[in-house]
Amino acid sequence: MEVKKGTYFTEKEEEVANLLMNLGFKRWVAKVMIYLSSKPESTTHDIERGTDLRQPEVSLATVYLIDKKWMVCTEVRGKKTGRPAKTFRLAKPLPAIFNSIEEQKKNEIYAKLQMMKKLRACANECSAILPQVYKDKPVLGKDPQGRTVSGPRHCEGDHSP
């Protein structure tokens, strides 16, 4: 059995990651964000080990966080020749990122509230029109004799209710 060496989240860090996931963030984005808040600069390999995520998940998380401008990436040339290593760090402290998230969520809620107001206004306009359009059509259900009424009849010779 292979034993993994790495950093594991504390209960509080897990709770913060879960709260971020409840706000709509992917699990891997939340974990990378929390991990980088405790480790100032890390390579992708460090992040993989510290968050127990796979390389593709870490890659997607870093791309997302860089696009949001919450993370920066720098290339570090080692003594050896070859490919430079990339290190990642948060561009803003975690409270500033939380403020950005809060502002974004407030804007989303405001937009949905505006849609609800527009929906109510449209429904009110429609309700003024609907009774005029549907007043001649029978109501579905039972007639006074207990027969089921399914709607207007379209047969020419049939004059029954």
N, C-alpha and C positions, 0 to 999 in steps of 0.2 A: 504494500500500500504506500502510495506516494504522499508524503506530508508536504503541504504547501507552506512556504515561509512568506510572510507578508504582514502588512498592517491590517487590522480589522477595526471596523468602526465601533465606537463606544455606543451605549444605548442612546445617548443624547444625539449623537451624529446620525444614527439610524432613524431616530424620530424626525430630525430635520429633513433627512432625505425622503422619508415617507410623506412628510407634509408637502415637500416640493412635488412629489409624484401626484399627490391629491390635487395640487393646483394645475396639473396637466403636463408636467415635465416628464420626459422619459426617464426610466430608472437609471440608465447609464449617464445621462446628463446630470441628474441630481447627485449621483455618487461621485462623479469626477469633480463637480463643483465643491462638494463638501471635502473631498480629499485634498484638493488644492488650497482650501482655506487653512488647512493645518500644515501643509508642506509648501513652503514658499515657491520652490522651483522643482519640477520633476520631469523626468523623461517619460515617454509613453510606456516604456517597460516598467518603470516605477509605479505608474498609475495602474497598469494592468495588475501588478502584484498587490498593490495596496487596496484596490477596490474589488478584486476578484472578478474583473471583467475580462472579456476576450479582446484581442487587438482590434477587430472591426468595430466593436462597440465603443472602445476608447477613441478610435479614429472619428467615428460619427459624432461623438460627444465633443471632441475638440473642434471639429469643423463648425458645429452648431454654436459653441461658446465663442469662437473667434468671430463668426458672422454677427453675433449679438454685441460684439466688442466688449465682452466680459472676460476674455482671456487673450493673452498675447503669447506668441511663439518666437523663440530666438534660436538661431543655429549656433552651435558651439563646435569649433574645430578642435579635435583632439591632437595629441602628439603624433598619432599614426596617420598615414595617408588613408584615404577612403572617404566614405560618406560622413558628413558632419552629423552630430547628434542634435536633436531638437529638444529644447526644454520649454516647458509650459509653466505659466504662472497666471494668476488672476490679475486682470487689468485694474479692477476696482476691489475695494474691500467688500466682504460679503454683505454688510448692512446696506451699502450703496446699490448692490445688485438686487437686494430685496426691495429697496425703494423703487427701482426700475420695474420689477415684477408687479409691485402693488399698483403703480401708475398704469401699467399695461392692462391689468385686470379691471381697474376702475373704468378705463376707456371702453373695454369690452362690455362691461355691465351698462354703462351709459348708452352705448350704441343699441344694445338689446332693449333698454327701456324706451328709447326713441322709436324703435320698431313697434313696440307694444302700443305706444300712443298712436302711431300711424295706423296700426291694425284696428284699434278701437274706432278711430275716425272713419276709416273705410267701412267698418261693420255698421256704424251708425248710418252712414249714407246708404248702404245696401238695405238696411232694415226699413228705411223709408220707402224704398222701391219695391222690396220683396212682397209685401202684402198686396200691392196692386197687381203684380204679375201673377201671383198664385191664388188670388181670391176665388177664381172660377173653378179651380181644380179641386176635386174631392179629397178629403183627408183620408189617408190610408187607415184601415182598421176595420171596425164593425159598424154596419148601418143599424137603424132602429129595429129592424126585424132580426138582427143577430147574424146577418150574412156578412162574409168577409168582403171588403171593398179593396180592390187592388189598384184602382186608378181609373182614368177615363176609358170608356169603351170606344173602339174605333169601327164597329160594325154598323153598316148603314141602317138595317132594319131593326136593330135592337134599341128600344127606347126605355128599357127597364133601368131602375136606379142602381 
